[in-house]
Amino acid sequence: MDTKRYLEVIQKHLVETYSPLSDRIFSYGKGAIVWDKEGRMYIDMLANYGSQNAGHCHPEIVSVLKDQLSRLWPISNNFY
C-alpha cells in the first residue's frame, strides 16, 4: 500500500486525539534513525515525546518486550 493510501485509511479510521506533525509514515527504525516507506532516512529528534527516549529497536528493550508480549499483552490502562 502506498503512502497516499495509508494516509487515506488512517484519516478515515483514526480517532484524532493528537494531530499528526507530518504526513510521513515511518516503517523502520534503528537507534536515532528512522526510515519512511519510500526509503528516506531521518534523524528522529522528537525523542519520543511523552515517554523516554531509548532510541529505536535497542536490543535489550526488544528482548524485554518480546518476553512481556509472550506473557501478557495488551492490557487496559485501568489496571496495574
Secondary structure per residue as TSV (DSSP state, phi and psi in degrees):
chain	resnum	aa	ss	phi	psi
A	1	M	-	360.0	130.9
A	2	D	-	-79.4	168.0
A	3	T	H	-58.6	-42.6
A	4	K	H	-58.6	-43.7
A	5	R	H	-67.9	-41.5
A	6	Y	H	-55.3	-47.5
A	7	L	H	-62.5	-39.4
A	8	E	H	-60.9	-45.9
A	9	V	H	-64.9	-45.4
A	10	I	H	-60.7	-48.5
A	11	Q	H	-65.3	-28.4
A	12	K	H	-74.6	-36.8
A	13	H	H	-111.9	-15.4
A	14	L	-	-82.2	133.1
A	15	V	-	-73.0	129.1
A	16	E	-	-85.8	65.7
A	17	T	S	-68.8	-44.6
A	18	Y	S	-123.8	142.7
A	19	S	-	-82.8	132.7
A	20	P	-	-61.1	144.2
A	21	L	S	-81.1	-17.7
A	22	S	-	-161.8	168.6
A	23	D	S	-96.8	13.7
A	24	R	-	-71.4	141.8
A	25	I	-	-119.2	109.7
A	26	F	E	-86.2	138.4
A	27	S	E	-116.5	-12.4
A	28	Y	E	-157.7	146.0
A	29	G	E	-145.0	149.6
A	30	K	E	-151.5	118.7
A	31	G	B	64.1	-126.8
A	32	A	T	-96.5	7.2
A	33	I	E	-108.9	137.0
A	34	V	E	-127.8	153.2
A	35	W	E	-121.9	141.4
A	36	D	E	-89.3	177.8
A	37	K	T	-62.7	-22.3
A	38	E	T	-90.9	3.1
A	39	G	-	88.4	5.9
A	40	R	-	-77.5	140.5
A	41	M	E	-100.3	140.5
A	42	Y	E	-135.7	151.4
A	43	I	E	-89.3	123.8
A	44	D	-	-80.0	103.1
A	45	M	-	-105.4	10.0
A	46	L	S	-83.8	-12.4
A	47	A	T	54.6	32.5
A	48	N	T	48.2	53.9
A	49	Y	T	-50.8	140.8
A	50	G	T	99.9	-13.0
A	51	S	S	-152.6	-176.5
A	52	Q	-	-72.7	156.8
A	53	N	-	-101.4	102.7
A	54	A	-	-108.7	7.4
A	55	G	-	79.1	-175.2
A	56	H	B	-107.2	130.3
A	57	C	S	61.0	37.5
A	58	H	-	-62.1	130.1
A	59	P	H	-57.0	-38.3
A	60	E	H	-68.5	-40.3
A	61	I	H	-68.3	-41.9
A	62	V	H	-58.9	-42.3
A	63	S	H	-62.0	-46.9
A	64	V	H	-64.1	-42.1
A	65	L	H	-63.4	-42.3
A	66	K	H	-60.3	-41.4
A	67	D	H	-62.3	-47.2
A	68	Q	H	-64.7	-42.4
A	69	L	H	-60.4	-31.6
A	70	S	H	-78.4	-14.2
A	71	R	H	-103.4	-45.6
A	72	L	-	-163.4	117.9
A	73	W	-	-173.8	141.1
A	74	P	-	-83.0	174.0
A	75	I	-	-144.0	145.9
A	76	S	-	-59.5	147.4
A	77	N	T	-77.4	10.3
A	78	N	T	-81.7	-5.2
A	79	F	-	-126.5	156.5
A	80	Y	-	-89.7	360.0
